[in-house]
Each structure stands twice: as C-alpha cells, then as structure tokens.
Amino acid sequence: MLIELQKFGNLLISRQLGKEALAALTPRLPKENTEKIIVDFSDVTTFSPSWGDEFLSPLQQKYQNNLLLKNTGNPSVKATIEILEETNQVKFQLE
C-alpha cells in the first residue's frame, strides 16, 4: 500500500492534524501486518515532530518492518524522522 502524504497537504504540522490524517486513513489500512506500507514524502515541505508522532509512530508500532519511508531527503522530513527514532527508540526503514 502506498500512502502519499502530499494528499494531506505539504505543510504537515500539529498533533491534531496528524491524528486526523491517521483517522482518515485507518479504514483503508491492512488489518494484518503482512503487506508493505510505503509512506511517500514527495512534495512535503514541512513535517513537524508532533504530526509525525501522531501519524508515523502508530504505523511503526503496528507494521514495524513492513513500514518503508521514501523520498525523505527534505531537511524537515529528515530531522523529524531522526527525532522520532530517538524519542521512540525505533529505526525507520528508508528507501
């Protein structure tokens, strides 16, 4: 499954908006941890730790090694991923 974050906007900020984005996506997510989940950061200009914690952290907890992040070269995206990895003691898989 491919999740294009640009569909949620290019400024991904605030804990509440991250929570709402995940809630909107949840019905489409696989029930089992057997399918690859690819999160695409193309065209995302700002990615805050609060939005990322509400959206990415639950995905990481559920899908673990089946979660893959791509197009993470933006400095805002890179910094937030590093913060989330350190805070949650996890390592995201990057393409």
LODO-751425 format. One record per atom (N, C-alpha, C): atom name; y, x, z; chain; residue number from 1; residue in one letter. Coordinates in nm, 3 decimals. Layout:
! LODO-751425
+------+---------+---------+---------+-----+-----+------+
| atom |      py |      px |      pz | mol | seq | type |
+------+---------+---------+---------+-----+-----+------+
|   CA |       Y |       X |       Z |   A | NUM |    a |
...
+------+---------+---------+---------+-----+-----+------+
This chain:
! LODO-751425
+------+---------+---------+---------+-----+-----+------+
| atom |      py |      px |      pz | mol | seq | type |
+------+---------+---------+---------+-----+-----+------+
|    N |  -0.117 |   0.085 |   0.000 |   A |   1 |    m |
|   CA |   0.000 |   0.000 |   0.000 |   A |   1 |    m |
|    C |   0.123 |   0.089 |   0.000 |   A |   1 |    m |
|    N |   0.217 |   0.057 |  -0.085 |   A |   2 |    l |
|   CA |   0.343 |   0.130 |  -0.095 |   A |   2 |    l |
|    C |   0.454 |   0.049 |  -0.031 |   A |   2 |    l |
|    N |   0.527 |   0.111 |   0.061 |   A |   3 |    i |
|   CA |   0.642 |   0.048 |   0.126 |   A |   3 |    i |
|    C |   0.766 |   0.124 |   0.079 |   A |   3 |    i |
|    N |   0.848 |   0.059 |   0.000 |   A |   4 |    e |
|   CA |   0.972 |   0.120 |  -0.049 |   A |   4 |    e |
|    C |   1.084 |   0.080 |   0.045 |   A |   4 |    e |
|    N |   1.130 |   0.177 |   0.125 |   A |   5 |    l |
|   CA |   1.230 |   0.146 |   0.227 |   A |   5 |    l |
|    C |   1.363 |   0.104 |   0.169 |   A |   5 |    l |
|    N |   1.392 |   0.142 |   0.045 |   A |   6 |    q |
|   CA |   1.519 |   0.102 |  -0.016 |   A |   6 |    q |
|    C |   1.533 |  -0.050 |  -0.023 |   A |   6 |    q |
|    N |   1.421 |  -0.122 |  -0.018 |   A |   7 |    k |
|   CA |   1.427 |  -0.268 |  -0.018 |   A |   7 |    k |
|    C |   1.491 |  -0.322 |   0.110 |   A |   7 |    k |
|    N |   1.495 |  -0.239 |   0.214 |   A |   8 |    f |
|   CA |   1.562 |  -0.276 |   0.339 |   A |   8 |    f |
|    C |   1.706 |  -0.225 |   0.343 |   A |   8 |    f |
|    N |   1.747 |  -0.156 |   0.237 |   A |   9 |    g |
|   CA |   1.882 |  -0.100 |   0.229 |   A |   9 |    g |
|    C |   1.877 |   0.051 |   0.227 |   A |   9 |    g |
|    N |   1.991 |   0.113 |   0.203 |   A |  10 |    n |
|   CA |   1.993 |   0.260 |   0.202 |   A |  10 |    n |
|    C |   2.050 |   0.317 |   0.332 |   A |  10 |    n |
|    N |   2.104 |   0.230 |   0.417 |   A |  11 |    l |
|   CA |   2.150 |   0.271 |   0.549 |   A |  11 |    l |
|    C |   2.059 |   0.206 |   0.652 |   A |  11 |    l |
|    N |   1.960 |   0.279 |   0.697 |   A |  12 |    l |
|   CA |   1.862 |   0.225 |   0.790 |   A |  12 |    l |
|    C |   1.901 |   0.266 |   0.931 |   A |  12 |    l |
|    N |   1.978 |   0.179 |   0.994 |   A |  13 |    i |
|   CA |   2.033 |   0.208 |   1.126 |   A |  13 |    i |
|    C |   2.012 |   0.089 |   1.219 |   A |  13 |    i |
|    N |   2.005 |   0.115 |   1.343 |   A |  14 |    s |
|   CA |   1.996 |   0.022 |   1.456 |   A |  14 |    s |
|    C |   1.853 |  -0.019 |   1.486 |   A |  14 |    s |
|    N |   1.825 |  -0.022 |   1.611 |   A |  15 |    r |
|   CA |   1.694 |  -0.060 |   1.663 |   A |  15 |    r |
|    C |   1.658 |  -0.202 |   1.620 |   A |  15 |    r |
|    N |   1.753 |  -0.293 |   1.630 |   A |  16 |    q |
|   CA |   1.728 |  -0.433 |   1.596 |   A |  16 |    q |
|    C |   1.691 |  -0.450 |   1.448 |   A |  16 |    q |
|    N |   1.760 |  -0.381 |   1.360 |   A |  17 |    l |
|   CA |   1.730 |  -0.393 |   1.217 |   A |  17 |    l |
|    C |   1.594 |  -0.331 |   1.183 |   A |  17 |    l |
|    N |   1.557 |  -0.224 |   1.251 |   A |  18 |    g |
|   CA |   1.425 |  -0.165 |   1.231 |   A |  18 |    g |
|    C |   1.315 |  -0.260 |   1.276 |   A |  18 |    g |
|    N |   1.337 |  -0.325 |   1.387 |   A |  19 |    k |
|   CA |   1.241 |  -0.422 |   1.440 |   A |  19 |    k |
|    C |   1.227 |  -0.541 |   1.345 |   A |  19 |    k |
|    N |   1.339 |  -0.587 |   1.290 |   A |  20 |    e |
|   CA |   1.336 |  -0.699 |   1.195 |   A |  20 |    e |
|    C |   1.266 |  -0.660 |   1.065 |   A |  20 |    e |
|    N |   1.288 |  -0.537 |   1.019 |   A |  21 |    a |
|   CA |   1.222 |  -0.490 |   0.896 |   A |  21 |    a |
|    C |   1.071 |  -0.487 |   0.915 |   A |  21 |    a |
|    N |   1.025 |  -0.438 |   1.029 |   A |  22 |    l |
|   CA |   0.881 |  -0.434 |   1.056 |   A |  22 |    l |
|    C |   0.824 |  -0.575 |   1.067 |   A |  22 |    l |
|    N |   0.897 |  -0.664 |   1.132 |   A |  23 |    a |
|   CA |   0.850 |  -0.802 |   1.146 |   A |  23 |    a |
|    C |   0.838 |  -0.869 |   1.009 |   A |  23 |    a |
|    N |   0.930 |  -0.841 |   0.918 |   A |  24 |    a |
|   CA |   0.924 |  -0.898 |   0.783 |   A |  24 |    a |
|    C |   0.806 |  -0.843 |   0.705 |   A |  24 |    a |
|    N |   0.770 |  -0.719 |   0.730 |   A |  25 |    l |
|   CA |   0.663 |  -0.654 |   0.656 |   A |  25 |    l |
|    C |   0.524 |  -0.682 |   0.714 |   A |  25 |    l |
|    N |   0.515 |  -0.707 |   0.841 |   A |  26 |    t |
|   CA |   0.387 |  -0.720 |   0.911 |   A |  26 |    t |
|    C |   0.288 |  -0.814 |   0.845 |   A |  26 |    t |
|    N |   0.327 |  -0.932 |   0.797 |   A |  27 |    p |
|   CA |   0.227 |  -1.020 |   0.734 |   A |  27 |    p |
|    C |   0.159 |  -0.959 |   0.611 |   A |  27 |    p |
|    N |   0.223 |  -0.864 |   0.546 |   A |  28 |    r |
|   CA |   0.167 |  -0.802 |   0.426 |   A |  28 |    r |
|    C |   0.084 |  -0.677 |   0.456 |   A |  28 |    r |
|    N |   0.090 |  -0.627 |   0.579 |   A |  29 |    l |
|   CA |   0.018 |  -0.506 |   0.615 |   A |  29 |    l |
|    C |  -0.131 |  -0.532 |   0.627 |   A |  29 |    l |
|    N |  -0.213 |  -0.433 |   0.590 |   A |  30 |    p |
|   CA |  -0.358 |  -0.449 |   0.607 |   A |  30 |    p |
|    C |  -0.394 |  -0.466 |   0.755 |   A |  30 |    p |
|    N |  -0.491 |  -0.549 |   0.780 |   A |  31 |    k |
|   CA |  -0.535 |  -0.573 |   0.918 |   A |  31 |    k |
|    C |  -0.612 |  -0.454 |   0.974 |   A |  31 |    k |
|    N |  -0.686 |  -0.387 |   0.889 |   A |  32 |    e |
|   CA |  -0.769 |  -0.274 |   0.930 |   A |  32 |    e |
|    C |  -0.702 |  -0.143 |   0.892 |   A |  32 |    e |
|    N |  -0.743 |  -0.038 |   0.960 |   A |  33 |    n |
|   CA |  -0.692 |   0.096 |   0.934 |   A |  33 |    n |
|    C |  -0.778 |   0.167 |   0.829 |   A |  33 |    n |
|    N |  -0.795 |   0.104 |   0.713 |   A |  34 |    t |
|   CA |  -0.880 |   0.163 |   0.610 |   A |  34 |    t |
|    C |  -0.804 |   0.194 |   0.482 |   A |  34 |    t |
|    N |  -0.685 |   0.142 |   0.467 |   A |  35 |    e |
|   CA |  -0.606 |   0.159 |   0.346 |   A |  35 |    e |
|    C |  -0.491 |   0.256 |   0.372 |   A |  35 |    e |
|    N |  -0.460 |   0.340 |   0.273 |   A |  36 |    k |
|   CA |  -0.345 |   0.430 |   0.283 |   A |  36 |    k |
|    C |  -0.216 |   0.348 |   0.282 |   A |  36 |    k |
|    N |  -0.127 |   0.381 |   0.373 |   A |  37 |    i |
|   CA |   0.005 |   0.320 |   0.378 |   A |  37 |    i |
|    C |   0.104 |   0.431 |   0.341 |   A |  37 |    i |
|    N |   0.175 |   0.414 |   0.230 |   A |  38 |    i |
|   CA |   0.271 |   0.515 |   0.184 |   A |  38 |    i |
|    C |   0.410 |   0.459 |   0.203 |   A |  38 |    i |
|    N |   0.491 |   0.530 |   0.282 |   A |  39 |    v |
|   CA |   0.629 |   0.491 |   0.307 |   A |  39 |    v |
|    C |   0.718 |   0.581 |   0.222 |   A |  39 |    v |
|    N |   0.791 |   0.520 |   0.128 |   A |  40 |    d |
|   CA |   0.873 |   0.593 |   0.032 |   A |  40 |    d |
|    C |   1.020 |   0.586 |   0.074 |   A |  40 |    d |
|    N |   1.081 |   0.704 |   0.096 |   A |  41 |    f |
|   CA |   1.220 |   0.713 |   0.140 |   A |  41 |    f |
|    C |   1.318 |   0.732 |   0.024 |   A |  41 |    f |
|    N |   1.276 |   0.709 |  -0.099 |   A |  42 |    s |
|   CA |   1.366 |   0.723 |  -0.215 |   A |  42 |    s |
|    C |   1.491 |   0.639 |  -0.195 |   A |  42 |    s |
|    N |   1.606 |   0.697 |  -0.223 |   A |  43 |    d |
|   CA |   1.737 |   0.631 |  -0.219 |   A |  43 |    d |
|    C |   1.783 |   0.592 |  -0.079 |   A |  43 |    d |
|    N |   1.714 |   0.638 |   0.026 |   A |  44 |    v |
|   CA |   1.762 |   0.615 |   0.162 |   A |  44 |    v |
|    C |   1.861 |   0.726 |   0.194 |   A |  44 |    v |
|    N |   1.984 |   0.688 |   0.230 |   A |  45 |    t |
|   CA |   2.086 |   0.790 |   0.259 |   A |  45 |    t |
|    C |   2.099 |   0.817 |   0.408 |   A |  45 |    t |
|    N |   2.080 |   0.715 |   0.491 |   A |  46 |    t |
|   CA |   2.090 |   0.731 |   0.635 |   A |  46 |    t |
|    C |   1.969 |   0.667 |   0.701 |   A |  46 |    t |
|    N |   1.902 |   0.744 |   0.786 |   A |  47 |    f |
|   CA |   1.782 |   0.698 |   0.855 |   A |  47 |    f |
|    C |   1.795 |   0.737 |   1.002 |   A |  47 |    f |
|    N |   1.825 |   0.640 |   1.086 |   A |  48 |    s |
|   CA |   1.851 |   0.670 |   1.227 |   A |  48 |    s |
|    C |   1.722 |   0.673 |   1.309 |   A |  48 |    s |
|    N |   1.720 |   0.752 |   1.415 |   A |  49 |    p |
|   CA |   1.603 |   0.756 |   1.503 |   A |  49 |    p |
|    C |   1.568 |   0.619 |   1.562 |   A |  49 |    p |
|    N |   1.668 |   0.538 |   1.593 |   A |  50 |    s |
|   CA |   1.638 |   0.407 |   1.653 |   A |  50 |    s |
|    C |   1.567 |   0.316 |   1.552 |   A |  50 |    s |
|    N |   1.615 |   0.313 |   1.427 |   A |  51 |    w |
|   CA |   1.549 |   0.232 |   1.323 |   A |  51 |    w |
|    C |   1.408 |   0.287 |   1.300 |   A |  51 |    w |
|    N |   1.397 |   0.418 |   1.289 |   A |  52 |    g |
|   CA |   1.269 |   0.481 |   1.264 |   A |  52 |    g |
|    C |   1.169 |   0.456 |   1.376 |   A |  52 |    g |
|    N |   1.217 |   0.457 |   1.500 |   A |  53 |    d |
|   CA |   1.127 |   0.435 |   1.613 |   A |  53 |    d |
|    C |   1.071 |   0.293 |   1.611 |   A |  53 |    d |
|    N |   1.151 |   0.197 |   1.575 |   A |  54 |    e |
|   CA |   1.105 |   0.058 |   1.570 |   A |  54 |    e |
|    C |   1.015 |   0.030 |   1.451 |   A |  54 |    e |
|    N |   1.035 |   0.103 |   1.343 |   A |  55 |    f |
|   CA |   0.960 |   0.077 |   1.219 |   A |  55 |    f |
|    C |   0.841 |   0.172 |   1.203 |   A |  55 |    f |
|    N |   0.868 |   0.302 |   1.208 |   A |  56 |    l |
|   CA |   0.763 |   0.401 |   1.181 |   A |  56 |    l |
|    C |   0.666 |   0.422 |   1.297 |   A |  56 |    l |
|    N |   0.717 |   0.423 |   1.417 |   A |  57 |    s |
|   CA |   0.630 |   0.451 |   1.532 |   A |  57 |    s |
|    C |   0.514 |   0.352 |   1.543 |   A |  57 |    s |
|    N |   0.537 |   0.221 |   1.530 |   A |  58 |    p |
|   CA |   0.423 |   0.128 |   1.534 |   A |  58 |    p |
|    C |   0.325 |   0.149 |   1.417 |   A |  58 |    p |
|    N |   0.378 |   0.183 |   1.299 |   A |  59 |    l |
|   CA |   0.290 |   0.210 |   1.186 |   A |  59 |    l |
|    C |   0.205 |   0.333 |   1.212 |   A |  59 |    l |
|    N |   0.266 |   0.436 |   1.269 |   A |  60 |    q |
|   CA |   0.193 |   0.559 |   1.302 |   A |  60 |    q |
|    C |   0.083 |   0.530 |   1.404 |   A |  60 |    q |
|    N |   0.115 |   0.450 |   1.505 |   A |  61 |    q |
|   CA |   0.016 |   0.417 |   1.608 |   A |  61 |    q |
|    C |  -0.103 |   0.342 |   1.549 |   A |  61 |    q |
|    N |  -0.075 |   0.250 |   1.457 |   A |  62 |    k |
|   CA |  -0.183 |   0.168 |   1.402 |   A |  62 |    k |
|    C |  -0.261 |   0.239 |   1.292 |   A |  62 |    k |
|    N |  -0.192 |   0.304 |   1.199 |   A |  63 |    y |
|   CA |  -0.258 |   0.359 |   1.080 |   A |  63 |    y |
|    C |  -0.285 |   0.508 |   1.088 |   A |  63 |    y |
|    N |  -0.227 |   0.579 |   1.182 |   A |  64 |    q |
|   CA |  -0.249 |   0.720 |   1.209 |   A |  64 |    q |
|    C |  -0.260 |   0.804 |   1.082 |   A |  64 |    q |
|    N |  -0.378 |   0.858 |   1.053 |   A |  65 |    n |
|   CA |  -0.396 |   0.948 |   0.938 |   A |  65 |    n |
|    C |  -0.386 |   0.878 |   0.804 |   A |  65 |    n |
|    N |  -0.384 |   0.747 |   0.802 |   A |  66 |    n |
|   CA |  -0.369 |   0.673 |   0.677 |   A |  66 |    n |
|    C |  -0.222 |   0.643 |   0.645 |   A |  66 |    n |
|    N |  -0.131 |   0.693 |   0.728 |   A |  67 |    l |
|   CA |   0.012 |   0.675 |   0.702 |   A |  67 |    l |
|    C |   0.066 |   0.802 |   0.637 |   A |  67 |    l |
|    N |   0.131 |   0.788 |   0.522 |   A |  68 |    l |
|   CA |   0.186 |   0.901 |   0.448 |   A |  68 |    l |
|    C |   0.332 |   0.872 |   0.416 |   A |  68 |    l |
|    N |   0.419 |   0.970 |   0.442 |   A |  69 |    l |
|   CA |   0.562 |   0.957 |   0.413 |   A |  69 |    l |
|    C |   0.595 |   1.041 |   0.291 |   A |  69 |    l |
|    N |   0.669 |   0.982 |   0.196 |   A |  70 |    k |
|   CA |   0.705 |   1.057 |   0.075 |   A |  70 |    k |
|    C |   0.854 |   1.048 |   0.048 |   A |  70 |    k |
|    N |   0.902 |   1.144 |  -0.029 |   A |  71 |    n |
|   CA |   1.045 |   1.157 |  -0.062 |   A |  71 |    n |
|    C |   1.129 |   1.168 |   0.066 |   A |  71 |    n |
|    N |   1.091 |   1.264 |   0.150 |   A |  72 |    t |
|   CA |   1.155 |   1.284 |   0.280 |   A |  72 |    t |
|    C |   1.254 |   1.401 |   0.280 |   A |  72 |    t |
|    N |   1.303 |   1.439 |   0.163 |   A |  73 |    g |
|   CA |   1.390 |   1.556 |   0.153 |   A |  73 |    g |
|    C |   1.532 |   1.536 |   0.203 |   A |  73 |    g |
|    N |   1.579 |   1.415 |   0.216 |   A |  74 |    n |
|   CA |   1.713 |   1.387 |   0.265 |   A |  74 |    n |
|    C |   1.727 |   1.442 |   0.407 |   A |  74 |    n |
|    N |   1.837 |   1.514 |   0.438 |   A |  75 |    p |
|   CA |   1.854 |   1.573 |   0.571 |   A |  75 |    p |
|    C |   1.847 |   1.470 |   0.685 |   A |  75 |    p |
|    N |   1.900 |   1.352 |   0.664 |   A |  76 |    s |
|   CA |   1.894 |   1.247 |   0.767 |   A |  76 |    s |
|    C |   1.751 |   1.204 |   0.793 |   A |  76 |    s |
|    N |   1.674 |   1.189 |   0.687 |   A |  77 |    v |
|   CA |   1.534 |   1.150 |   0.698 |   A |  77 |    v |
|    C |   1.455 |   1.261 |   0.768 |   A |  77 |    v |
|    N |   1.475 |   1.385 |   0.725 |   A |  78 |    k |
|   CA |   1.403 |   1.498 |   0.784 |   A |  78 |    k |
|    C |   1.431 |   1.509 |   0.934 |   A |  78 |    k |
|    N |   1.557 |   1.499 |   0.970 |   A |  79 |    a |
|   CA |   1.595 |   1.513 |   1.111 |   A |  79 |    a |
|    C |   1.534 |   1.402 |   1.196 |   A |  79 |    a |
|    N |   1.537 |   1.280 |   1.145 |   A |  80 |    t |
|   CA |   1.481 |   1.168 |   1.221 |   A |  80 |    t |
|    C |   1.330 |   1.181 |   1.236 |   A |  80 |    t |
|    N |   1.262 |   1.222 |   1.131 |   A |  81 |    i |
|   CA |   1.117 |   1.241 |   1.140 |   A |  81 |    i |
|    C |   1.085 |   1.346 |   1.247 |   A |  81 |    i |
|    N |   1.161 |   1.455 |   1.248 |   A |  82 |    e |
|   CA |   1.139 |   1.560 |   1.348 |   A |  82 |    e |
|    C |   1.162 |   1.506 |   1.489 |   A |  82 |    e |
|    N |   1.266 |   1.427 |   1.508 |   A |  83 |    i |
|   CA |   1.294 |   1.367 |   1.640 |   A |  83 |    i |
|    C |   1.180 |   1.276 |   1.682 |   A |  83 |    i |
|    N |   1.132 |   1.192 |   1.592 |   A |  84 |    l |
|   CA |   1.023 |   1.100 |   1.624 |   A |  84 |    l |
|    C |   0.894 |   1.175 |   1.656 |   A |  84 |    l |
|    N |   0.867 |   1.282 |   1.582 |   A |  85 |    e |
|   CA |   0.747 |   1.362 |   1.609 |   A |  85 |    e |
|    C |   0.753 |   1.424 |   1.749 |   A |  85 |    e |
|    N |   0.869 |   1.479 |   1.782 |   A |  86 |    e |
|   CA |   0.883 |   1.542 |   1.912 |   A |  86 |    e |
|    C |   0.879 |   1.438 |   2.025 |   A |  86 |    e |
|    N |   0.950 |   1.330 |   2.009 |   A |  87 |    t |
|   CA |   0.957 |   1.227 |   2.112 |   A |  87 |    t |
|    C |   0.822 |   1.161 |   2.137 |   A |  87 |    t |
|    N |   0.751 |   1.129 |   2.029 |   A |  88 |    n |
|   CA |   0.625 |   1.055 |   2.040 |   A |  88 |    n |
|    C |   0.502 |   1.144 |   2.042 |   A |  88 |    n |
|    N |   0.523 |   1.277 |   2.032 |   A |  89 |    q |
|   CA |   0.412 |   1.372 |   2.031 |   A |  89 |    q |
|    C |   0.310 |   1.339 |   1.922 |   A |  89 |    q |
|    N |   0.362 |   1.317 |   1.800 |   A |  90 |    v |
|   CA |   0.276 |   1.289 |   1.684 |   A |  90 |    v |
|    C |   0.320 |   1.381 |   1.570 |   A |  90 |    v |
|    N |   0.238 |   1.385 |   1.467 |   A |  91 |    k |
|   CA |   0.272 |   1.461 |   1.347 |   A |  91 |    k |
|    C |   0.252 |   1.367 |   1.228 |   A |  91 |    k |
|    N |   0.362 |   1.338 |   1.159 |   A |  92 |    f |
|   CA |   0.353 |   1.252 |   1.040 |   A |  92 |    f |
|    C |   0.301 |   1.333 |   0.923 |   A |  92 |    f |
|    N |   0.225 |   1.269 |   0.837 |   A |  93 |    q |
|   CA |   0.179 |   1.332 |   0.715 |   A |  93 |    q |
|    C |   0.287 |   1.313 |   0.609 |   A |  93 |    q |
|    N |   0.331 |   1.424 |   0.549 |   A |  94 |    l |
|   CA |   0.433 |   1.419 |   0.446 |   A |  94 |    l |
|    C |   0.372 |   1.457 |   0.312 |   A |  94 |    l |
|    N |   0.417 |   1.389 |   0.209 |   A |  95 |    e |
|   CA |   0.371 |   1.421 |   0.074 |   A |  95 |    e |
|    C |   0.463 |   1.524 |   0.014 |   A |  95 |    e |
+------+---------+---------+---------+-----+-----+------+
